[in-house]
């Protein structure tokens, strides 16, 4: 692995200088796709504070919650857009098969009770106003900030979907995907190499089951045994993740390939190096990429609905 780093080093060093000058301009902020950071200012002015309070309470008992919540947002947006479909349970009467049972989510996606608590609190404060899809978007920003990461103005106004998409959920990015496959999956949603490297940086905090790691499980260790994604600061959102990649210490194969794949030298590796040197630039681009991802497949206006219960579509459809 060290040899592959050496072969890439020259191209990486040159390319990173160009990237630092050019990439930032492609990551703009502001209102997009009918969304606005002020969407709930009149209808539910305390929405951010309510979400923050519930997450703060939850992380006291479970330090993994912030990382778990942002993962739900990722896995929601990468399946037919950011419409809260990952939150739906099986519902035979409504002919809904839950995305929670696909391999990428089964016994892995978590934090659903915290989303329920947030929804319950919001329904008490402003009934029928805040969508479950927006809850995931707000919870992601709050979770990152509580863990020491960047703040960004979350664009809001999403509506909830009334269906799931099992075929698309079965094609979520995998911890075993090669670089070309990862790039294609991100490109399919309008996300470029900077978005890929920045969003993978969410692996700077949280846990992973040992069966999905490069080292796999040790003798006698259950497949579901947890390992820290970042051994040094597992509950802090920082840029140490990229230093781990440079030292060949990524826990997940699909992270390490951003540096070791033959195609990485001129695509993702310079960005890894850039972010490892500048936490400020990582934070800036992560925030921009989260906003960009949050605009995938939007339902706004009269499309979709605002669910009363994030686990079930509203019964008005009968």
KEKE-3310 file (N, C-alpha, C; in steps of 0.2 Angstrom, whole numbers, plus 5000, padded with zeros to 4 digits):
npx = (5004:5010:5019:5010:5005:5017:5018:5008:5010:5017:5008:4997:5001:5003:4990:4982:4985:4979:4966:4962:4961:4951:4939:4931:4922:4912:4903:4891:4880:4863:4846:4837:4829:4816:4817:4820:4830:4822:4810:4802:4800:4789:4779:4783:4793:4802:4808:4822:4827:4820:4823:4837:4836:4830:4840:4851:4847:4846:4859:4866:4863:4867:4881:4882:4872:4872:4880:4873:4861:4864:4868:4856:4850:4858:4856:4842:4842:4849:4840:4828:4827:4827:4815:4811:4808:4815:4811:4799:4789:4785:4770:4756:4743:4744:4752:4766:4783:4796:4811:4820:4824:4833:4850:4859:4854:4848:4848:4857:4855:4850:4843:4830:4820:4823:4821:4807:4804:4808:4799:4787:4788:4788:4776:4768:4771:4769:4758:4757:4765:4780:4790:4795:4806:4812:4815:4826:4835:4838:4841:4853:4862:4862:4867:4880:4886:4885:4894:4906:4908:4905:4893:4879:4867:4852:4842:4825:4808:4805:4794:4785:4787:4776:4779:4790:4806:4813:4821:4830:4835:4842:4854:4862:4877:4890:4901:4910:4912:4921:4931:4927:4914:4908:4910:4901:4889:4887:4888:4877:4867:4871:4882:4899:4917:4922:4911:4909:4921:4920:4908:4910:4918:4910:4912:4921:4916:4907:4902:4906:4901:4911:4911:4911:4923:4940:4949:4941:4932:4939:4946:4933:4925:4909:4900:4893:4899:4906:4916:4927:4925:4935:4949:4955:4947:4933:4920:4920:4918:4929:4944:4952:4949:4954:4968:4969:4967:4978:4988:4985:4975:4961:4945:4936:4934:4929:4932:4946:4949:4948:4961:4970:4966:4970:4964:4963:4973:4972:4959:4951:4961:4969:4960:4958:4970:4971:4960:4965:4975:4968:4956:4947:4944:4939:4927:4920:4917:4911:4899:4894:4892:4883:4871:4870:4867:4855:4846:4842:4830:4818:4802:4790:4779:4763:4766:4768:4767:4765:4769:4760:4765:4781:4784:4773:4763:4750:4733:4724:4724:4716)
npy = (4994:5006:5008:5011:5024:5031:5031:5039:5051:5062:5067:5069:5080:5090:5091:5095:5108:5115:5111:5117:5130:5130:5122:5127:5137:5130:5126:5133:5142:5145:5148:5135:5125:5128:5127:5135:5143:5150:5144:5139:5150:5157:5148:5138:5143:5138:5127:5122:5123:5114:5102:5101:5101:5088:5079:5082:5077:5064:5060:5059:5047:5039:5040:5037:5043:5055:5052:5042:5048:5057:5048:5042:5052:5053:5040:5041:5052:5046:5037:5038:5052:5065:5062:5056:5043:5032:5031:5025:5011:4994:4991:4983:4986:4998:4995:4996:4992:4992:5001:4998:4985:4982:4976:4986:4994:4985:4980:4989:5003:5016:5025:5028:5029:5041:5050:5049:5054:5067:5071:5069:5080:5091:5090:5093:5106:5113:5107:5096:5103:5102:5093:5075:5073:5085:5085:5075:5082:5094:5087:5082:5092:5098:5087:5086:5099:5098:5089:5095:5099:5109:5123:5125:5134:5127:5122:5122:5115:5103:5090:5075:5059:5046:5033:5019:5014:5000:4994:5004:5007:4995:4998:5006:5015:5005:4998:4990:4995:4998:5012:5017:5013:5019:5033:5033:5031:5042:5052:5049:5056:5069:5073:5077:5073:5080:5082:5068:5065:5074:5071:5057:5060:5061:5049:5052:5051:5040:5023:5006:4990:4976:4967:4974:4980:4983:4975:4965:4954:4950:4934:4925:4937:4944:4946:4958:4966:4982:4994:5008:5021:5031:5030:5038:5050:5046:5051:5064:5077:5080:5083:5072:5060:5060:5060:5048:5040:5044:5037:5024:5019:5017:5012:5006:4999:5006:5019:5019:5017:5029:5034:5025:5018:5016:5026:5036:5045:5057:5061:5059:5058:5070:5078:5072:5074:5088:5091:5084:5093:5105:5108:5118:5120:5108:5108:5118:5113:5101:5106:5113:5102:5094:5103:5102:5088:5088:5093:5083:5075:5082:5084:5096:5110:5106:5093:5076:5074:5080:5070:5064:5054:5048:5035:5031:5033:5046:5043:5048:5043:5032)
npz = (5000:5004:4993:4983:4987:4985:4971:4967:4973:4966:4956:4964:4972:4963:4957:4968:4971:4960:4962:4974:4970:4961:4964:4975:4969:4963:4972:4978:4989:4996:4991:4983:4971:4975:4989:5005:5017:5027:5027:5038:5046:5050:5051:5060:5070:5080:5076:5073:5086:5093:5087:5090:5104:5106:5100:5108:5120:5117:5113:5125:5131:5120:5111:5098:5091:5083:5072:5067:5063:5053:5043:5040:5033:5022:5016:5013:5004:4993:4988:4977:4980:4992:5002:5014:5013:5018:5031:5032:5038:5035:5027:5023:5020:5013:5003:5005:5005:5016:5016:5025:5026:5016:5011:5014:5024:5033:5050:5052:5048:5059:5073:5072:5082:5088:5078:5078:5091:5088:5079:5086:5095:5087:5082:5092:5095:5082:5073:5059:5051:5049:5038:5037:5029:5030:5043:5044:5036:5044:5056:5053:5050:5063:5071:5066:5069:5083:5086:5083:5071:5055:5053:5044:5033:5033:5019:5017:5016:5010:5005:5011:5004:4997:4995:4993:4987:4983:4973:4970:4983:4985:4978:4985:4989:4993:5006:5000:4987:4972:4967:4954:4954:4965:4961:4950:4956:4963:4954:4946:4954:4952:4959:4961:4961:4971:4980:4983:4990:5000:5006:5010:5020:5031:5038:5048:5060:5072:5071:5064:5059:5062:5052:5040:5038:5033:5040:5044:5056:5071:5078:5086:5087:5085:5070:5071:5079:5085:5078:5079:5067:5066:5075:5084:5087:5089:5091:5087:5075:5063:5053:5053:5048:5035:5036:5041:5030:5022:5029:5026:5035:5034:5039:5031:5015:5004:5007:5008:4994:4988:4988:4984:4973:4955:4947:4956:4958:4949:4952:4965:4975:4976:4982:4994:5000:5000:5009:5021:5024:5027:5038:5038:5024:5021:5030:5024:5011:5014:5020:5009:5000:5007:5006:4993:4990:4998:4989:4980:4970:4974:4982:4983:4987:4982:4980:4986:5004:5021:5033:5047:5055:5055:5051:5044:5029:5027:5031:5023:5010:5008)
capx = (5000:5014:5021:5005:5005:5022:5017:5003:5012:5018:5002:4992:5004:5002:4983:4979:4986:4974:4959:4961:4959:4945:4933:4926:4917:4907:4899:4887:4875:4857:4839:4838:4824:4810:4818:4823:4832:4817:4804:4797:4801:4783:4774:4786:4799:4806:4810:4829:4829:4817:4827:4843:4835:4829:4846:4856:4845:4847:4866:4868:4863:4870:4885:4882:4866:4873:4882:4867:4856:4866:4868:4849:4849:4862:4852:4836:4842:4851:4835:4822:4828:4826:4808:4809:4806:4819:4808:4793:4789:4781:4763:4753:4737:4746:4757:4773:4788:4801:4818:4824:4826:4838:4856:4863:4850:4846:4852:4863:4852:4847:4841:4823:4816:4825:4817:4800:4804:4808:4792:4782:4789:4786:4768:4765:4773:4766:4755:4756:4769:4787:4790:4800:4811:4816:4818:4832:4840:4839:4845:4860:4866:4863:4872:4887:4888:4885:4900:4911:4909:4903:4886:4876:4860:4848:4837:4819:4802:4803:4788:4787:4785:4771:4781:4797:4809:4817:4827:4835:4838:4847:4859:4865:4884:4892:4908:4915:4912:4927:4931:4923:4907:4906:4909:4895:4883:4887:4887:4870:4863:4873:4887:4905:4922:4923:4906:4911:4926:4918:4902:4913:4921:4906:4915:4925:4914:4903:4905:4905:4901:4918:4911:4912:4929:4945:4952:4936:4932:4945:4943:4928:4921:4903:4900:4890:4903:4907:4923:4927:4928:4941:4951:4958:4942:4927:4913:4921:4918:4935:4947:4957:4948:4958:4974:4969:4967:4985:4992:4982:4971:4954:4942:4931:4938:4927:4935:4953:4950:4949:4968:4974:4964:4974:4961:4962:4978:4970:4952:4949:4967:4971:4955:4959:4976:4968:4956:4969:4979:4964:4950:4943:4941:4934:4921:4916:4915:4906:4893:4891:4890:4876:4866:4869:4864:4849:4842:4841:4823:4813:4795:4789:4773:4758:4768:4769:4763:4768:4767:4759:4769:4786:4784:4768:4760:4744:4728:4719:4724:4711)
capy = (5000:5012:5009:5015:5031:5035:5032:5044:5057:5068:5069:5072:5086:5095:5092:5098:5115:5117:5110:5122:5136:5130:5119:5131:5141:5126:5124:5139:5142:5149:5145:5130:5120:5129:5127:5141:5142:5153:5141:5138:5155:5159:5142:5134:5146:5135:5120:5121:5122:5108:5096:5101:5098:5081:5076:5083:5072:5057:5058:5058:5040:5035:5044:5036:5045:5060:5049:5038:5052:5059:5042:5041:5057:5050:5034:5044:5056:5042:5033:5042:5059:5067:5062:5053:5036:5027:5031:5021:5004:4989:4993:4979:4989:5004:4991:4998:4988:4996:5001:4997:4978:4981:4975:4992:4996:4980:4979:4994:5010:5016:5032:5029:5032:5048:5054:5049:5059:5074:5072:5070:5086:5096:5090:5097:5113:5116:5101:5096:5108:5100:5086:5070:5074:5091:5083:5072:5087:5098:5083:5081:5098:5099:5082:5088:5104:5096:5085:5099:5101:5115:5125:5128:5136:5121:5124:5118:5115:5097:5086:5068:5054:5041:5026:5017:5011:4994:4993:5009:5005:4989:5000:5011:5014:4999:4998:4986:4997:5001:5019:5019:5012:5025:5039:5032:5031:5049:5056:5048:5061:5076:5074:5076:5070:5084:5080:5061:5065:5078:5067:5051:5062:5059:5043:5054:5049:5035:5016:5002:4983:4974:4963:4978:4983:4980:4970:4960:4953:4945:4928:4926:4943:4943:4951:4965:4970:4988:4997:5016:5023:5035:5027:5044:5055:5043:5055:5071:5078:5084:5081:5067:5054:5060:5058:5040:5038:5045:5032:5018:5016:5018:5006:5004:4998:5011:5025:5019:5017:5036:5036:5019:5016:5019:5032:5041:5050:5063:5062:5059:5058:5077:5081:5069:5077:5095:5091:5082:5099:5110:5107:5124:5119:5102:5110:5122:5109:5097:5110:5114:5096:5092:5107:5100:5082:5089:5095:5078:5073:5086:5085:5103:5113:5102:5086:5072:5076:5081:5065:5064:5049:5047:5028:5029:5038:5048:5038:5051:5040:5027)
capz = (5000:5004:4986:4979:4989:4982:4964:4966:4976:4962:4953:4969:4975:4958:4956:4974:4970:4956:4965:4979:4967:4957:4966:4979:4966:4961:4978:4980:4994:4994:4990:4977:4970:4979:4996:5008:5025:5031:5026:5044:5051:5052:5053:5065:5071:5085:5073:5074:5093:5095:5084:5094:5111:5106:5099:5113:5125:5114:5113:5132:5132:5115:5108:5091:5087:5078:5065:5064:5060:5046:5039:5038:5028:5016:5013:5011:4998:4988:4985:4974:4982:5000:5003:5020:5011:5022:5038:5032:5040:5030:5027:5018:5018:5009:4999:5006:5008:5019:5013:5031:5026:5011:5014:5016:5030:5038:5056:5052:5049:5066:5075:5070:5088:5089:5073:5081:5096:5085:5075:5091:5098:5082:5081:5098:5094:5076:5070:5052:5047:5047:5035:5040:5025:5033:5050:5043:5034:5050:5061:5050:5052:5071:5073:5064:5073:5090:5086:5082:5064:5053:5053:5037:5033:5030:5015:5020:5012:5007:5007:5011:4999:4999:4992:4994:4981:4985:4968:4971:4990:4984:4974:4989:4990:4998:5009:4996:4981:4970:4966:4948:4955:4969:4957:4945:4960:4965:4947:4945:4957:4951:4963:4958:4965:4977:4984:4985:4995:5006:5010:5013:5026:5037:5041:5053:5067:5072:5071:5059:5061:5060:5046:5034:5039:5029:5044:5046:5063:5074:5081:5092:5087:5082:5064:5072:5084:5082:5078:5078:5061:5067:5081:5088:5089:5086:5092:5085:5067:5061:5047:5055:5043:5029:5038:5042:5023:5020:5032:5025:5040:5034:5041:5025:5008:4999:5009:5006:4987:4986:4988:4982:4966:4950:4944:4961:4957:4946:4953:4972:4979:4977:4986:5001:5002:5002:5015:5026:5026:5029:5041:5036:5018:5022:5033:5019:5006:5017:5021:5002:4997:5010:5003:4986:4991:5000:4984:4976:4970:4979:4982:4986:4985:4983:4979:4992:5009:5027:5037:5054:5058:5050:5049:5039:5025:5030:5029:5018:5004:5008)
cpx = (5004:5017:5016:5004:5011:5021:5012:5005:5013:5012:4997:4995:5002:4994:4980:4979:4980:4967:4957:4959:4953:4939:4928:4921:4911:4902:4896:4882:4869:4851:4840:4831:4817:4811:4821:4825:4827:4810:4799:4798:4795:4778:4777:4793:4804:4809:4817:4830:4826:4821:4833:4842:4834:4836:4851:4854:4847:4855:4869:4868:4866:4874:4885:4877:4868:4875:4877:4862:4858:4867:4861:4847:4852:4858:4845:4837:4845:4846:4829:4822:4826:4819:4806:4807:4809:4815:4802:4794:4785:4774:4759:4747:4739:4751:4764:4777:4794:4808:4823:4827:4831:4845:4860:4860:4849:4851:4858:4860:4849:4846:4834:4819:4817:4821:4809:4799:4804:4801:4787:4782:4787:4779:4765:4766:4769:4764:4755:4760:4776:4787:4795:4806:4815:4819:4825:4837:4842:4844:4852:4865:4867:4868:4879:4890:4889:4892:4906:4913:4905:4895:4885:4869:4856:4843:4831:4813:4801:4797:4789:4784:4780:4773:4788:4800:4815:4823:4832:4839:4844:4854:4863:4873:4886:4899:4913:4915:4919:4926:4926:4916:4904:4905:4903:4889:4882:4885:4880:4865:4866:4879:4894:4910:4923:4917:4907:4916:4924:4913:4905:4916:4917:4908:4920:4923:4909:4906:4903:4905:4908:4917:4911:4918:4935:4949:4948:4936:4937:4941:4939:4924:4915:4903:4897:4894:4906:4914:4922:4929:4934:4943:4953:4952:4935:4920:4914:4921:4924:4938:4952:4956:4952:4965:4975:4970:4974:4989:4989:4978:4964:4951:4938:4935:4936:4929:4943:4954:4951:4956:4972:4972:4968:4971:4961:4967:4976:4962:4951:4955:4969:4966:4956:4965:4974:4965:4960:4973:4975:4957:4945:4940:4937:4928:4917:4913:4910:4899:4889:4888:4883:4870:4864:4865:4857:4844:4840:4833:4818:4806:4793:4782:4767:4760:4769:4764:4767:4765:4765:4763:4775:4787:4778:4765:4753:4738:4723:4719:4719:4705)
cpy = (5006:5014:5013:5022:5034:5036:5037:5051:5063:5071:5072:5079:5092:5097:5096:5105:5118:5116:5115:5129:5136:5127:5123:5135:5137:5124:5130:5137:5146:5145:5141:5126:5121:5129:5133:5140:5145:5150:5141:5144:5158:5154:5138:5137:5143:5128:5118:5119:5116:5102:5096:5099:5091:5077:5076:5078:5065:5055:5057:5051:5036:5040:5043:5040:5051:5057:5045:5042:5055:5054:5041:5046:5055:5045:5036:5047:5051:5037:5037:5049:5059:5067:5058:5045:5031:5026:5026:5014:5000:4991:4989:4983:4995:5001:4994:4993:4992:4995:4999:4989:4977:4980:4981:4995:4991:4979:4984:5001:5010:5024:5033:5032:5039:5053:5054:5054:5066:5076:5073:5077:5092:5096:5093:5104:5116:5110:5102:5100:5106:5093:5082:5071:5079:5089:5080:5077:5092:5094:5082:5086:5099:5093:5084:5093:5102:5092:5089:5101:5108:5116:5127:5130:5131:5124:5119:5119:5109:5094:5079:5064:5049:5034:5025:5015:5006:4993:4998:5009:5000:4992:5006:5010:5009:5000:4994:4989:5000:5008:5021:5018:5018:5031:5039:5034:5039:5053:5055:5053:5068:5078:5072:5073:5074:5082:5073:5061:5068:5074:5061:5054:5062:5053:5045:5053:5044:5028:5012:4995:4980:4970:4967:4981:4980:4974:4964:4959:4948:4939:4928:4932:4942:4948:4958:4969:4976:4990:5004:5017:5027:5033:5033:5048:5052:5047:5063:5072:5083:5081:5075:5061:5054:5059:5051:5037:5038:5040:5025:5014:5017:5011:5002:5004:5004:5018:5025:5019:5024:5038:5031:5017:5019:5025:5037:5047:5057:5064:5064:5060:5065:5080:5078:5073:5084:5095:5089:5088:5104:5108:5112:5122:5113:5104:5114:5118:5104:5100:5111:5108:5093:5096:5104:5093:5083:5091:5089:5076:5076:5085:5092:5105:5108:5094:5083:5075:5078:5076:5067:5060:5047:5040:5026:5034:5040:5044:5041:5047:5034:5029)
cpz = (5000:4997:4982:4980:4986:4975:4963:4969:4972:4959:4958:4971:4970:4958:4962:4974:4966:4959:4970:4976:4963:4959:4970:4975:4963:4966:4981:4985:4992:4993:4983:4977:4974:4987:4998:5015:5029:5030:5032:5048:5054:5055:5059:5067:5076:5082:5075:5082:5096:5093:5088:5101:5111:5105:5104:5119:5123:5115:5120:5133:5126:5110:5100:5087:5082:5071:5062:5060:5053:5041:5036:5032:5021:5012:5011:5004:4992:4985:4983:4977:4990:5001:5009:5019:5016:5029:5038:5034:5034:5032:5022:5016:5012:5003:4999:5008:5010:5016:5019:5030:5020:5014:5017:5023:5035:5044:5056:5052:5056:5067:5074:5076:5089:5084:5075:5086:5093:5082:5081:5094:5094:5081:5087:5097:5088:5072:5063:5048:5045:5044:5038:5036:5028:5039:5049:5041:5040:5055:5059:5052:5059:5073:5072:5068:5080:5091:5084:5075:5062:5053:5046:5038:5029:5026:5016:5015:5008:5009:5007:5006:5001:4997:4994:4987:4982:4980:4969:4978:4989:4981:4978:4989:4995:5001:5005:4989:4979:4968:4960:4950:4960:4965:4952:4950:4962:4959:4945:4948:4957:4955:4960:4963:4971:4982:4987:4991:5001:5010:5013:5020:5032:5041:5046:5060:5066:5072:5065:5061:5058:5053:5039:5034:5034:5033:5045:5053:5065:5077:5087:5092:5083:5076:5066:5077:5081:5083:5076:5071:5061:5074:5086:5091:5086:5086:5090:5077:5066:5055:5047:5050:5037:5030:5039:5035:5020:5023:5031:5030:5040:5036:5036:5019:5004:5001:5006:4998:4984:4985:4984:4975:4961:4947:4949:4960:4954:4947:4961:4977:4981:4982:4994:5004:5004:5008:5021:5029:5029:5031:5039:5029:5017:5024:5028:5014:5008:5017:5014:4999:5000:5008:4996:4986:4993:4995:4979:4976:4974:4977:4986:4984:4987:4982:4986:4998:5015:5032:5044:5058:5053:5047:5044:5035:5029:5027:5025:5012:5003:5004)
residu = (UNK:UNK:UNK:UNK:UNK:UNK:UNK:UNK:UNK:UNK:UNK:UNK:UNK:UNK:UNK:UNK:UNK:UNK:UNK:UNK:UNK:UNK:UNK:UNK:UNK:UNK:UNK:UNK:UNK:UNK:UNK:UNK:UNK:UNK:UNK:UNK:UNK:UNK:UNK:UNK:UNK:UNK:UNK:UNK:UNK:UNK:UNK:UNK:UNK:UNK:UNK:UNK:UNK:UNK:UNK:UNK:UNK:UNK:UNK:UNK:UNK:UNK:UNK:UNK:UNK:UNK:UNK:UNK:UNK:UNK:UNK:UNK:UNK:UNK:UNK:UNK:UNK:UNK:UNK:UNK:UNK:UNK:UNK:UNK:UNK:UNK:UNK:UNK:UNK:UNK:UNK:UNK:UNK:UNK:UNK:UNK:UNK:UNK:UNK:UNK:UNK:UNK:UNK:UNK:UNK:UNK:UNK:UNK:UNK:UNK:UNK:UNK:UNK:UNK:UNK:UNK:UNK:UNK:UNK:UNK:UNK:UNK:UNK:UNK:UNK:UNK:UNK:UNK:UNK:UNK:UNK:UNK:UNK:UNK:UNK:UNK:UNK:UNK:UNK:UNK:UNK:UNK:UNK:UNK:UNK:UNK:UNK:UNK:UNK:UNK:UNK:UNK:UNK:UNK:UNK:UNK:UNK:UNK:UNK:UNK:UNK:UNK:UNK:UNK:UNK:UNK:UNK:UNK:UNK:UNK:UNK:UNK:UNK:UNK:UNK:UNK:UNK:UNK:UNK:UNK:UNK:UNK:UNK:UNK:UNK:UNK:UNK:UNK:UNK:UNK:UNK:UNK:UNK:UNK:UNK:UNK:UNK:UNK:UNK:UNK:UNK:UNK:UNK:UNK:UNK:UNK:UNK:UNK:UNK:UNK:UNK:UNK:UNK:UNK:UNK:UNK:UNK:UNK:UNK:UNK:UNK:UNK:UNK:UNK:UNK:UNK:UNK:UNK:UNK:UNK:UNK:UNK:UNK:UNK:UNK:UNK:UNK:UNK:UNK:UNK:UNK:UNK:UNK:UNK:UNK:UNK:UNK:UNK:UNK:UNK:UNK:UNK:UNK:UNK:UNK:UNK:UNK:UNK:UNK:UNK:UNK:UNK:UNK:UNK:UNK:UNK:UNK:UNK:UNK:UNK:UNK:UNK:UNK:UNK:UNK:UNK:UNK:UNK:UNK:UNK:UNK:UNK:UNK:UNK:UNK:UNK:UNK:UNK:UNK:UNK:UNK:UNK:UNK:UNK:UNK:UNK:UNK:UNK:UNK:UNK:UNK:UNK:UNK:UNK:UNK:UNK:UNK:UNK:UNK:UNK:UNK:UNK:UNK:UNK:UNK:UNK:UNK:UNK)
# end
